[in-house]
């Protein structure tokens, strides 16, 4: 049962990583380059990927 929760966390981290990648891409293509974003999407994406890898490692180790 614990592994199911860990794999769910991996899936959630993957969704956050993909969403932040899309947000970062959109931010790079914005029309008004002087607008400053409030969130650093690259950092969010890295944290989500790192968390997903850690959760996957825990789920695999059992």
N, C-alpha and C positions, 0 to 999 in steps of 0.2 A: 504493500500500500504506500510505503514511503517513496518508492521509486516512481510511482505514478505521479506523485506531487512534484518530485524533482523534474521529471520530464515535462510536466506542465509548466514549470518555471522556465525550463529551456525554451519551450515554445513561446512563452510570453516575452522572454528576452529577445528571441528572434524577431518577433513582431515589432518590438520597440526599435531594434536595430534597423530593420527595413524602413520603418516609418521615419526614423531620424535621418537615414540616408536620403530618402526622398525629400525631406524638408531641407537638408543641406544642399541638395541639387537645385531645388527651387530657389533657395536663397542666393545661390551663385548666379542664377539667371534672372534675377530681379531687374526691373527696368530702372528704378531709381537707386543707384549705387551708394548714395549718401545716407540711405536709411540704414540704421544700425540695428541689428537683431538683438534680442534680449537673451537668447539661448544659443550656446555654442553646440550645434548639432553634432559636430565631429566628436566632441567629448562624450556626449550622450550615447552616440553609436559605439564608441570604444568601450564605455562602461557596460553597455548592454551585451556586447560581444564577450567581454571578459567574464561577466556574470554568467552568461550562458555556457561558456566553456567550463567554468568551475562547477556549475550545477550538473553538466553532463558528466564530468569526471566523477562527481559524487554518485550519480545515478549508475554509472557503469561499475564503479567499485563495489556497489551493493550495500 
